[in-house]
């Protein structure tokens, strides 16, 4: 049935031609009685000609609605002049009034409305029923006008509905484009922010290397063991700085200027405890557990882990409701760091998490994905079964090449 319906929608003129042929056959039966004598005041040929013209108009109604309305008016006037009583084919007038009201030009729609209000009255004046009183004639004319008026009202309602849906589709398309543009802007802003933070991390590592090098040079003769330890620290810190610099170069854009300021270390996983205490002081119950053996991590991984927890807990405070609680799991694997942040709040639409930043500077899940992608990790976020929200991330301890 769906295929048949689709076929009919693709061939509207063919459907109209089919109904025109059916209407022409019914008109032939009504024009001629069983004895072949005329069934009306006008001539047999005039009745056939008018019926044929009306059926042709029906077949072409959707191709040329405005022109077919004019053709119907001319045919109707000819029917009045030739004294051809109402025919079965006059049903075309109802269809044309609906078609023009739904698809025609504004002037044609107004003309169709005027026609729908006077057509039945003109027919009643031309062929009055002598067995009905004057008041009855008026009531009959009003009764016959109702179908024509309803046809116009239905067509105009269809026009309004189509215009409304077209406006909704246009608005939806515009909002989708705006949403894509905002997402791109959010990604660009978040990458710029990440780049500045990574810049600070690398600068901090270089500062540590300089301090260690100066210390090693100072104690090189007096304490060789301390000098050796300082050199090892310089070596590991330098490798870490190079890894961070690779990520930094991946997000820096040509012509972007870094803001001047003092180079300070960025938050790390050790400061997650302080972050959780702040959330608890703000009224959000948080269960925090660390699994595995804690060990030093690349600065980019520590910064990413801290920002994910910060973003997730802020979203919980914003969208979880007054009775919401959260849990944070930090898992040290052999080759990665796992994060799991869950809450049991009422939650919010996924789009809000996508768009809302944690501190007014981030961009929700967009920022989280960018951060996790920068260190080569994976992120999974979405509503929990039964309510709440869940964010899990896996951050590799070795930089992706």
Secondary structure by P-SEA (a helix, b strand, c coil): caaaaaaaaacaaaaaaaaaaaaaaaaaaaaccccccccccccaaaaaaaaaaaaaaaaaccccaaaaaaaaaaaaaaaaaaccccccccaaaaaaaaaaaccccaaaaaaaaaaaacaaaaaaaacccccccaaaaaaaaaaaaaaaaaaaaaaaaaaaaaaaaaaaaaaaaaaaaaaaaaaaaaaaaaaaaaaaaaaaaaaaaaaaaaaaaaaaaaaccccaaaaaaaaaaaaaaaaaaaaaaaaaaaccccccccccccccccccccaaaaaaaaaaaacbbbbbbbccccccccaaaaaaaaaaaaaaaaaaaacccccccbbbbbbbcccbbbbbbbbccccccccccccccccccccaaaaaaaaaaaacbbbbbbbcccbbbbbbbbbbccccc
